[in-house]
Amino acid sequence: MHTKTPSESRTVMTDMVLPSETNPLNNLFGGELLARMDRAASIAARRHSRRITVTASVNHVAFNRSVPLGSVVTVEAAVSRAFRTSMEIYIDVWMEDRISGEKVKANEAIYTFVAVDEQGTPTEVPGLEPESTLEKERYAAALRRKQLSLVLAGKMQPNDATELKALFIKN
């Protein structure tokens, strides 16, 4: 199984916010955005693993800006780190200004997907080799997030208080 790069999994989905997708303030429903992010992340995970993939967790979502009716929204997803059977997918959401066309980052999220075979059994995925500075930062942070998650779930014990503190500070 050969190592892949984040660009090999990159998925870009662009769509417009329609009236049926908005709340009473005429902004995109958060759940609608979550669904769009999940679809883009699923495609990125499948491109990386070339397997069926399932959402294991939504690790982080930041709704930093409202996305108004009529906005053009672009969801960009790519694998940020691959573990044995799971992949962390980092998602950036961009919104285009209707008049200037300038793209503004509206939201971001981090999802975890697991590759499975036809019976639903987790299966190994290729490694990941980040290339750009941003990809390398996200790659390193993914390991810290996974370690922190394992510590909080009681599945991993930090060697000492310093290690636990380092997990919180770096993440």
DOKOLRO-691440 format. One record per residue: residue in three letters; x, y, z of N, C-alpha, C, O, CB in turn. Coordinates in steps of 0.001 Angstrom, whole numbers, plus 500000, padded with zeros to 6 digits. Glycine has a CB too. Layout:
% DOKOLRO-691440
ALAXYZXYZXYZXYZXYZ ...
This chain:
% DOKOLRO-691440
MET500857498837500000500000500000500000500910501235500000501698501425500926499022499993501233 HIS500801502059498978501696503218498899501122504430499627499907504584499753501967503574497443 THR502014505276500094501630506500500802501062507494499812501512507573498669502835507113501556 LYS500070508255500253499435509261499406499631510650499992500098510797501122497939508961499236 THR499277511650499230499356513038499688497937513576499911496974513042499361500131513924498654 PRO497814514628500713496482515219500908495829515676499598494609515603499455496581516398501858 SER496632516142498653496057516626497390495362515514496609494461515783495815497144517254496525 GLU495775514271496830495127513148496138493705512910496647492891512296495958495956511873496311 SER493412513393497844492068513214498397491228514484498315490031514457498602492159512760499836 ARG491847515587497928491162516891497952489838516818497197489764516335496067492062517991497339 THR488798517316497863487452517345497303486917518755497446486989519347498523486514516312498005 VAL486382519291496365485834520646496370484407520572495845484160520106494733486709521627495508 MET483465521045496673482057521068496283481554522502496402481698523135497448481203520093497168 THR480965523006495325480435524369495326478948524322495033478493523595494150481171525260494288 ASP478195525116495795476750525133495653476225526484496124476954527266496734476097523970496451 MET474970526746495840474333527992496253473338527697497377472715526636497396473623528680495048 VAL473192528634498307472239528492499401470855528883498889470639530011498446472653529366500632 LEU469925527936498957468566528132498463467599528406499617467911528097500767468106526903497665 PRO466432528980499322465472529325500386465083528152501285464914528335502490464229529895499770 SER464938526960500724464516525800501528465605525323502490465351524458503328464115524653500612 GLU466814525880502376467941525464503217468262526490504307469297526403504967469174525232502354 THR467363527460504486467666528541505429466731528568506626465623528032506594467605529865504724 ASN467208529205507675466436529388508902465605530675508808465640531335507770467377529434510140 PRO464869531050509844464053532270509781464854533567509586464281534595509227463247532383511037 LEU466154533526509817466996534704509576467587534703508161468434535534507832468126534761510610 ASN467130533762507335467614533608505958469094533271505877469798533712504969467352534868505181 ASN469558532477506849470921531950506839470867530432506714469904529801507149471694532373508122 LEU471896529856506125471975528415505934471830527687507274472498528032508249473306528035505258 PHE470953526680507317470814525850508509472165525209508822472874524783507910469712524760508312 GLY472528525138510107473757524469510515473762523009510101474794522491509674473943524580512015 GLY472628522341510218472530520930509839472755520713508354473339519709507947471179520380510230 GLU472290521655507547472524521570506095474015521677505807474547520945504972471745522684505337 LEU474686522594506501476132522735506299476861521486506776477807521036506128476667523978507039 LEU476432520923507901477046519684508388476915518564507354477859517804507136476400519253509720 ALA475754518465506723475540517430505706476461517652504504477027516698503971474063517418505251 ARG476611518900504080477505519198502953478949518840503307479677518274502492477407520693502560 MET479353519180504546480711518861504978480912517351505061481973516847504694481009519512506336 ASP479905516628505540479995515172505659480154514529504286480941513597504125478751514611506367 ARG479410515022503295479531514461501946480919514706501369481522513793500805478469515061501021 ALA481432515928501503482767516237500969483831515406501687484745514882501051483079517752501115 ALA483711515286503017484680514501503786484622513024503397485654512358503323484422514659505292 SER483425512521503153483261511129502744483965510858501416484621509829501253481774510779502632 ILE483829511769500487484494511611499187486011511658499362486730510856498766484033512711498197 ALA486499512596500179487947512695500422488475511400501047489525510900500642488264513904501345 ALA487759510861502021488178509619502683488184508458501700489088507622501713487252509300503869 ARG487174508416500856487113507327499868488237507451498840488823506447498433485747507325499153 ARG488536508680498422489634508879497468490959508427498062491806507868497365489724510354497048 HIS491131508674499357492388508271499992492470506759500155493489506148499833492537508950501352 SER491400506162500654491433504737500998491033503807499858491425502640499834490535504490502160 ARG490255504326498918489661503507497849488830502372498427488793501260497902490757502938496934 ARG488160502702499541487289501771500239485970502461500561485837503673500393487962501243501527 ILE485004501687501023483799502252501600484248502955502879485076502425503620482688501144501878 THR483713504129503135484085504834504368482835505242505125481791505519504533484954506077504057 VAL482959505274506434481843505669507295482315506753508253483467506765508685481276504448508078 THR481407507656508574481717508712509530481839508093510913480904507458511398480631509827509513 ALA482994508279511548483200507767512900482905508847513933482340508568514990484636507249513068 SER483292510086513619483019511174514557483147512519513870483853512679512875483966511105515756 VAL482442513470514435482610514873514069483374515458515250482807515685516319481201515632513791 ASN484654515697515048485538516075516151485469517548516492485645517937517647486948515712515819 HIS485215518355515496485228519804515706484416520460514597484533520099513426486691520363515735 VAL483602521417514979482885522246514014482901523665514549482600523899515719481413521734513778 ALA483249524602513700483207526010514095482311526745513109482630526852511925484646526643514135 PHE481192527249513605480304528069512796480702529520513046480092530203513869478782527809513143 ASN481707529978512348482266531310512590481470532432511947481433533542512478483671531363512091 ARG480835532165510818480068533183510104478755532588509632478677531410509283480870533749508909 SER477741533410509629476471533004509032476642532985507525477393533780506961475308533958509453 VAL475942532077506887475998531969505429474619532345504898473685531547504982476423530516504963 PRO474483533564504347473160534049503946472606533403502679473338532873501843473216535521503750 LEU471288533473502576470559533032501395471209533606500142471559534785500098469078533452501478 GLY471366532768499132471926533208497859473435533137497790474008533338496719471499534592497582 SER474098532857498906475562532778498910476039531584498106475384530543498060476096532692500343 VAL477183531751497479477880530634496852478831530092497910479681530820498423478648531068495525 VAL478683528812498233479454528173499289480334527088498680479872526270497885478522527580500378 THR481601527095499063482537526071498618483045525316499832483557525914500779483715526692497818 VAL482899523999499799483382523122500863484601522390500317484523521693499305482264522109501344 GLU485735522561501007486981521896500603487373520913501697487474521286502866488131522937500345 ALA487592519664501322487959518627502283489175517866501781489331517643500581486782517660502528 ALA490037517469502717491195516642502378491614515863503620491430516322504747492380517513501837 VAL492172514694503400492690513903504510493859514670505120494780515082504415493128512468504042 SER493812514856506443494907515548507124495852514563507815497010514890508077494348516538508148 ARG495360513365508107496223512322508677495530510977508516494311510874508655496543512607510185 ALA496314509954508224495790508598508139496403507779509263497608507836509508496089507958506747 PHE495557507020509938496022506117510984495882504699510425495931504531509206495202506304512338 ARG495715503695511244495680502330510715494442502104509833494569501691508681495697501313511871 THR493244502377510379492010502193509608491202503478509504490208503540508780491159501105510238 SER491632504501510230490868505745510243491633506879509583492851506828509414490509506127511665 MET490876507904509217491446509086508574490807510317509175489590510365509355491241509052507035 GLU491618511313509486491076512596509897490936513438508638491857513518507825491987513301510971 ILE489779514062508487489503514911507334489325516335507834488507516589508718488239514424506549 TYR490084517259507275489963518667507633489133519344506555489382519163505363491370519351507787 ILE488151520122506974487211520739506041487210522250506230487057522743507347485789520169506235 ASP487379522973505142487277524428505136486051524815504325485803524259503255488569525090504555 VAL485288525771504838484094526243504147484299527708503787484578528544504646482814526053505026 TRP484155527999502500484359529350501981483050529896501446482228529156500905485439529363500881 MET482868531184501600481668531863501116482135532994500207483055533737500550480774532405502310 GLU481498533119499051481839534194498115480970535412498372479754535299498523481676533723496658 ASP481603536581498423480848537828498506480098537985497190480687537857496117481788539066498789 ARG478801538261497272477967538323496068478380539435495108478205539300493897476525538513496458 ILE478916540511495624479260541652494769480705541606494312480978541715493117479002542953495500 SER481645541445495254483069541493494895483608540160494405484602540127493679483879541947496078 GLY482963539048494793483470537729494438484569537248495364485079536139495207483975537741493033 GLU484938538085496338485989537720497293485533536532498130484387536477498576486350538922498208 LYS486453535571498339486140534410499160486557534676500599487659535154500868486838533145498616 VAL485645534355501520485877534539502942485673533185503621484707532479503330484924535636503543 LYS486582532827504522486405531566505244485256531736506227485280532614507090487719531140505983 ALA484255530883506081483062530982506914483091529998508075482712530342509195481822530749506077 ASN483538528787507813483483527725508813484585526712508555485223526712507502482107527036508806 GLU484792525845509548485715524731509382485261523588510265484492523773511208487169525147509721 ALA485751522406509940485371521229510716486448520164510562487261520190509638483987520683510265 ILE486423519228511504487310518072511451486445516838511698485785516724512731488486518183512506 TYR486461515931510746485703514689510850486694513525510876487826513649510409484684514542509662 THR486254512401511425487036511168511353486202510131510614485025509931510914487443510656512783 PHE486822509485509656486188508415508886486980507132509058488191507161509278486083508792507389 VAL486287506006508957486919504701509008486635503993507693485513504017507186486410503866510226 ALA487672503361507148487514502559505934487062501165506345487586500583507295488848502499505106 VAL486080500638505616485555499307505925485451498468504652485404498995503541484174499413506612 ASP485418497140504848485203496253503701483696496069503506482895496731504167485918494867503911 GLU483319495179502608481913494994502272481081494443503428479854494538503406481796494077501095 GLN481737493869504438481017493362505612481009494386506748480461494123507818481649492050506097 GLY481616495552506518481644496588507541482800496469508522482824497161509539480371496568508293 THR483754495602508227484921495425509091485977496463508739486322496622507568485500493993508957 PRO486497497176509747487538498168509454488724497544508709489134496418508990488025498818510754 THR489251498294507768490357497816506941491441498890506862491155500082506977489861497435505520 GLU492670498462506667493801499387506666493730500373505508493192500084504439495106498616506602 VAL494296501550505766494327502612504758495778502996504486496649502753505322493501503855505222 PRO496047503596503318497408504046503027497854505144503989497027505854504560497501504546501588 GLY499155505275504159499709506367504951499540507683504214499096507719503066501191506117505267 LEU499899508761504889499759510100504306501075510848504453501698510820505514498600510892504984 GLU501489511507503400502706512322503390502328513758503068502109514097501905503746511778502362 PRO502249514618504104501891516018503848503003516731503075504179516395503211501611516756505177 GLU502616517713502265503596518429501447503733519895501855504843520354502126503210518342499981 SER502648520621501903502711522057502199502873522295503699502704521383504509501444522771501683 THR503199523518504047503330523889505459502016523665506194502008523106507291503772525358505597 LEU500900524099505599499595523910506226499282522427506409498790522021507462498501524580505391 GLU499563521622505395499315520176505496500153519560506615499674518688507340499628519477504153 LYS501387520003506757502262519485507818501750519890509194501809519098510134503701519991507625 GLU501249521112509322500688521568510599499452520752510959499303520308512098500334523070510534 ARG498575520558509989497358519783510243497687518325510549497032517707511389496412519866509039 TYR498676517779509887499127516401510107499604516231511553499197515287512230500266516029509112 ALA500451517125512021500980517050513390499856517234514414499791516512515409502080518120513606 ALA498986518190514168497888518457515106496925517279515173496331517035516222497131519728514699 ALA496759516547514081495848515398514068496284514338515068495446513734515738495771514792512665 LEU497571514110515170498065513124516128497787513592517551497369512793518390499575512877515927 ARG498009514861517834497726515391519174496237515270519504495870514917520625498175516866519277 ARG495383515568518518493943515446518751493552513995519040492734513728519920493160515971517537 LYS494141513069518295493825511653518513494305511211519893493580510518520606494468510773517413 GLN495510511602520271496035511232521582495162511808522698494848511119523668497484511719521734 LEU494779513061522551493932513695523558492591512970523660492089512734524759493712515184523221 SER492025512624522528490761511900522501490891510559523229490001510170523984490301511680521050 LEU491992509863523000492221508573523659492415508740525165491938507918525947493444507878523051 VAL493112509801525573493294510071527004491944510352527648491631509800528703494259511266527226 LEU491141511209527018489833511564527584488884510377527637488019510300528510489201512679526776 ALA489052509444526688488202508244526673488730507159527621488105506108527764488106507685525244 GLY489875507407528266490462506430529176491149505286528469491433504261529089489416505888530076 LYS491426505437527176492068504376526401493573504547526299494273503677525781491478504322525019 MET494071505681526800495504505942526771495858506744528014495127507649528416495925506701525467 GLN496982506399528612497439507134529783498660507968529405499628507434528864497770506166530955 PRO498624509267529683499820510065529424500935509614530367500659509164531479499525511588529600 ASN502184509729529937503314509303530762503404510105532049503763509569533098504613509431529985 ASP503082511382531970503081512210533171502219513442532923501674513610531832504529512619533572 ALA502094514290533916501254515479533803501768516419532725500976517126532102501184516208535137 THR503062516444532492503642517317531474503144516927530084502828517788529263505179517257531526 GLU503078515632529833502596515161528522501139515553528326500765516011527247502756513622528393 LEU500310515382529350498905515751529255498765517245529024497972517671528184498149515335530520 LYS499522518041529754499497519501529576499903519872528149499305520758527537500440520193530598 ALA500918519191527626501373519472526261500279519174525248500150519894524257502627518654525933 LEU499484518123525475498388517813524563497385518959524507496924519327523426497689516519524989 PHE497045519523525658496074520607525712496631521888525118495905522593524418495637520848527139 ILE497871522210525366498455523455524881498620523435523366498337524438522712499801523703525551 LYS499069522330522794499324522255521357498048522144520547498031522496519368500218521083521050 ASN496992521665521153495766521457520399494917522624520522493824522655519956495032520246520841 
